Amino acid sequence: MDRLLVRVAAAAPVLLMACTTPTASVTQFDLSPPPTGTALDPRLANARTLVEVSAPAWLDNPAIVYRLAYDDANQVQAYAQSRWVAAPASLLSQRLRERLPLALSPGIARADENLASDYLLRVELDEFSQVFDTPQTSHALLRARATLIDSRRHELVAQRVFEVQRPALSPNALGAAHGLRDAVDQFISELLHWMDQQRPEPVAHIPDEPLVRDAAPP
């Protein structure tokens, strides 16, 4: 019994050190402030309601992921000491809400505001990663599907898959964060111009024809 107490007492400082040793810090990234040079964005004539951006389960977390295309592009890996401040879909939703009001006229309404809008915009984020072509060279890859729905008719207006690639200037999480930030801004610019091209013709109002009575038989 005394030997057991001695062993526990000797191990106590080790256990205490293990509990008090600080863990390695985690670096967090966001998309930084939105670009100010949006003068070339189109002026959309119809209000859009933006639904929150959705993403598959493997992207539904703040991990900064990468793929080694030169080895196995199907394997998704994540940086251990770097994270986004929120899941990528949330970051993209926030960026869209920052940019869209600058381009829309009269504006954009959130789906939970129950305001009248002409079209419903859905965005599904399918890929948001850093892809390594070699151990030292990589690029940021964003792939998303945009769907525009007529709010009044509940009909599909248009749908398009966007794929944006931007260079990652360093083969690490910092390069991934900067490259994906640039990819997001390019995607939104392309999305705005695409929506500007979708101009469904309004429904023509056909007046009721006058009632024609059968002519009396001769």
C-alpha positions as a printed Julia matrix, in Angstrom:
218×3 Matrix{Float64}:
   0.0    0.0     0.0
   2.86   2.39    0.91
   4.55   1.69   -2.43
   1.31   2.56   -4.26
   1.07   5.86   -2.41
   4.65   6.69   -3.3
   3.99   5.97   -6.98
   0.85   8.15   -6.99
   2.68  10.95   -5.23
   5.54  10.76   -7.72
   3.12  10.86  -10.66
   1.12  13.8    -9.29
   3.5   16.55  -10.55
   3.47  14.96  -14.03
  -0.33  14.89  -14.08
  -0.48  18.49  -12.85
   1.92  19.63  -15.58
  -0.15  17.81  -18.22
  -3.3   19.62  -17.07
  -1.69  23.05  -16.93
   0.41  22.87  -20.14
  -1.23  25.25  -22.65
  -2.35  23.79  -25.93
  -1.03  25.15  -29.2
  -2.9   28.22  -30.31
  -5.25  28.01  -33.29
  -5.12  30.73  -35.96
  -8.53  31.87  -37.17
  -9.29  33.4   -40.56
 -12.23  35.26  -42.06
 -12.82  36.72  -45.52
 -11.64  40.21  -44.47
 -13.65  43.35  -45.32
 -15.48  43.23  -48.67
 -13.88  44.97  -51.64
 -14.86  48.58  -52.16
 -14.43  48.68  -55.94
 -17.89  47.43  -56.84
 -18.74  50.16  -59.33
 -18.74  47.65  -62.18
 -21.38  45.49  -60.51
 -24.68  45.53  -62.41
 -27.75  47.27  -61.03
 -30.34  44.56  -60.64
 -33.84  45.84  -61.28
 -35.7   43.23  -59.22
 -35.55  42.41  -55.54
 -34.07  39.06  -54.59
 -34.57  37.1   -51.41
 -31.4   35.28  -50.46
 -31.73  31.95  -48.69
 -28.85  30.98  -46.43
 -26.08  29.29  -48.39
 -26.11  25.51  -47.91
 -23.19  23.08  -48.01
 -22.59  19.32  -47.69
 -21.86  17.82  -44.28
 -18.09  17.67  -44.81
 -18.05  21.47  -45.27
 -20.38  22.19  -42.36
 -17.58  23.11  -39.97
 -14.86  25.79  -39.7
 -11.99  23.57  -40.91
  -9.71  24.88  -43.68
  -9.5   21.88  -45.98
  -7.11  20.94  -48.74
  -6.6   18.19  -51.29
  -3.37  16.69  -52.62
  -4.24  16.4   -56.3
  -0.79  15.0   -57.11
  -1.4   12.11  -54.7
  -5.13  11.47  -54.09
  -7.55  14.28  -54.92
 -10.46  12.36  -53.4
  -8.99  12.61  -49.9
  -9.98  15.71  -47.93
  -7.56  16.88  -45.26
  -7.65  19.81  -42.85
  -5.06  22.08  -41.27
  -4.61  21.21  -37.6
  -3.82  24.67  -36.2
  -5.87  26.9   -38.51
  -9.63  27.43  -38.74
 -12.22  29.69  -40.31
 -14.12  31.82  -37.81
 -17.3   30.09  -39.06
 -18.29  27.4   -41.52
 -17.65  28.36  -45.18
 -21.36  28.51  -46.02
 -21.89  31.06  -43.24
 -18.95  33.13  -44.43
 -20.28  33.12  -47.99
 -23.78  34.08  -46.78
 -22.34  37.03  -44.9
 -20.28  38.17  -47.9
 -23.31  37.95  -50.18
 -25.37  40.05  -47.8
 -22.61  42.63  -47.76
 -22.32  42.82  -51.55
 -25.84  42.29  -52.84
 -27.43  45.44  -51.39
 -24.86  47.49  -53.3
 -26.0   46.0   -56.61
 -29.7   45.49  -56.09
 -32.41  48.04  -56.62
 -34.57  48.45  -54.61
 -32.58  46.01  -52.45
 -32.47  42.5   -51.14
 -34.56  41.06  -48.36
 -33.61  38.2   -46.14
 -35.81  35.14  -46.31
 -36.91  35.65  -42.69
 -38.05  39.23  -43.22
 -41.18  38.21  -45.14
 -40.84  41.15  -47.5
 -42.1   41.07  -51.04
 -39.47  40.09  -53.59
 -39.55  39.0   -57.18
 -37.04  36.16  -57.08
 -35.64  33.68  -54.62
 -31.89  33.03  -54.82
 -30.5   29.73  -53.56
 -26.76  29.0   -53.39
 -25.36  25.54  -52.71
 -21.64  25.44  -51.93
 -20.14  22.19  -53.25
 -16.37  22.81  -52.95
 -14.31  25.22  -50.87
 -10.75  23.99  -50.61
  -7.09  24.45  -51.42
  -5.87  22.04  -54.1
  -2.18  21.14  -54.27
  -1.0   20.38  -57.8
   2.51  19.79  -56.43
   3.86  19.92  -52.86
   4.71  23.61  -53.37
   2.07  24.9   -55.78
  -1.64  25.12  -55.08
  -4.81  27.0   -55.93
  -8.06  27.84  -54.22
 -11.17  26.16  -55.63
 -14.76  27.27  -55.11
 -17.66  25.46  -56.76
 -21.26  26.46  -56.17
 -24.69  26.03  -57.73
 -26.95  29.07  -57.96
 -30.69  28.74  -58.51
 -33.06  31.59  -59.28
 -36.76  30.96  -58.62
 -39.73  33.16  -59.47
 -41.27  33.91  -56.08
 -44.76  34.51  -57.38
 -45.03  31.66  -59.85
 -42.87  29.28  -57.8
 -41.08  28.34  -61.01
 -37.42  27.81  -61.84
 -36.04  30.79  -63.75
 -32.4   29.75  -64.21
 -29.68  27.61  -62.68
 -25.93  27.58  -63.13
 -22.86  25.89  -61.63
 -19.98  28.26  -60.99
 -16.37  27.09  -60.65
 -13.73  29.62  -59.65
 -10.02  29.01  -59.23
  -7.59  31.5   -57.74
  -3.89  31.04  -57.03
  -2.77  30.35  -53.48
   0.44  32.33  -52.99
   1.81  30.05  -50.26
   1.45  26.3   -49.63
  -0.14  26.68  -46.22
  -3.32  27.79  -44.46
  -2.51  31.46  -45.01
  -2.31  30.89  -48.75
  -5.58  28.93  -48.63
  -7.4   31.7   -46.74
  -6.25  34.46  -49.08
  -6.9   32.42  -52.21
 -10.39  31.4   -51.12
 -11.2   34.99  -50.17
 -10.32  36.05  -53.73
 -12.37  33.15  -55.11
 -15.42  34.25  -53.09
 -15.24  37.81  -54.41
 -14.83  36.62  -58.0
 -17.76  34.22  -57.58
 -20.04  36.95  -56.29
 -19.08  39.23  -59.18
 -19.85  36.47  -61.7
 -23.1   35.67  -59.86
 -24.29  39.27  -60.04
 -23.63  39.52  -63.77
 -25.36  36.19  -64.35
 -28.44  37.32  -62.42
 -28.47  40.55  -64.4
 -28.84  38.49  -67.59
 -31.86  36.61  -66.25
 -34.73  38.86  -67.27
 -37.88  36.76  -67.47
 -40.59  38.49  -69.43
 -43.59  39.48  -67.33
 -46.8   37.6   -67.82
 -48.89  39.33  -70.45
 -52.34  40.18  -69.23
 -54.9   38.88  -71.67
 -58.2   40.7   -71.23
 -61.32  38.64  -71.03
 -62.95  38.24  -74.4
 -66.43  39.74  -74.66
 -69.23  37.3   -74.36
 -70.43  36.36  -77.85
 -73.97  35.15  -77.96
 -75.02  32.6   -80.5
 -76.76  34.22  -83.37
 -80.46  33.53  -83.59
 -81.34  30.95  -86.19
 -82.83  32.41  -89.35
